[in-house]
Amino acid sequence: MTDIVLPLNGLVVLEFCQYLSGPSAGLRLADLGARVIKIEHPEKGEAGRKLSIKNLWVGSDSLLFHTINRNKESFTADLKNAEELLTVKLLIKKADVLIHNFRPGVMEKIGLDYSTVKQINPSLIYAEISGYGKAGAWQSKPGQDLLLQSITGLAFASGDQDDAPVPCGVSIGDNLCGAQLVQGILAALIRRQKTGQGALVETSLMESLLDFQFELLTTYFASKQQPVRSKVSNANPLLSAPYGVYATQDGYIAIAMMNLAQLATAVDCHILHSYSQSDAFAKRDEIKEVITQHIAGNISSYWLEKLHAAGLWSMEIMDWQQLSTHEGYLCLEMEQTINVPGSDITTTRCPIKIDGNRIYSGTPAPLLGEHNQKIHEEILSEPVFTQPKL
């Protein structure tokens, strides 16, 4: 990585963000070479510093904070203090991108809303994440991932028909929204390169999760019927049998979409031959029950060998311990070590390759206010840029 120039080298990003969605966007921009500076309260810091996962801490900050804020800098300022706010505005004048994920109205109250900030730096890309958008009955409610999964219907896509709603086991709304904000920022930077024009980029957790469900929602709009989860082995409420997860004698296998007759032949299931392909959705639950009973009769490797020999799509279900020792995982070199004083952290790297090079960023998350002096010397003492960069 030392001999390549990352695409966003030279860009300055100010991150007024907390928890996951905004910091995940800042992380990806930092991975791609931008100089990302977290603007934090001098006493409290960013709220994510105290949001622990499994009660794991690194020093005084949560392990989660370190995983999503690596390769960033920290600059502290009390935005309610007029003098310190002026200093932040000087930083904004020098910046290329500003990101925030506060509730609607917060940045306006501080005096750092887009209409005000673009007077300071007209070429700035101003990017914001909200929970539910900036209008409507929910606009002021907390934009938390589980809450958004709950109201957008996503919890009815997983689990079987008689199960309670099942949310995703990861913060999918936060991560999707952060990634989509980065897409908007990069598009705005390209336009700025051509025209010199700044931009306001907006998205919300709700819009990201609705977009994520475009298949389900398009089907609902067309049929006016709620997609129904299969009674057994549901993996997608829109897809027919055999699509799902099946228990074997020693684990589980996933079986994707395939022709029923080919499946019946591959796994020697005579009962399955009695169903035609036209039955695959109409008799989905019945067919899946037949497959469930049959697959339970042998071990995973036995079924996988037969399915793969027939060219059918199937994989074993792995946990993280099994995955982390498999050659298919190891060859990707997805792990990186972050050197934190007194404790090395193993985490994942950026999943993007540039010019054949994997991107590693082992710089630890910053201590609160760690880079105040450096930023004063390197940015605030420089003359204001008169021409927009990338």
ABEGO torsion letter per residue (X at the ends): XAABBBAABGBBBBBBBBEAAAAAAAAAAAAAGBBBBBBBBAAAEBAAAABBBGGBBBEABBAAAAAAABGBBBBBBBAABAAAAAAAAAAAAABABBBBABBBGAAAAAGABAAAAAAABAABBBBBBBAAEABEAAAABBBBAAAAAAAAGAAAABEBAABBBBBBABBAAAAAAAAAAAAAAAAAAAAAAAAGBBBBBBBBAAAAAAAAAAAAAAAAAAAGBBBBBBABGBABAABBOABEBBBBAAEBBBBBBBBAAAAAAAAGBAAAAABBAAAAAAAAAAAAAAAAAAAAABBAAAAAAAAAAAGBBBBBBBBAAAAAABAAAAAAGABBBBBBBGBBBBBBBBABBBGGBBBBBABBBBBBGAAAAAAAAAAAABBBBABBBX
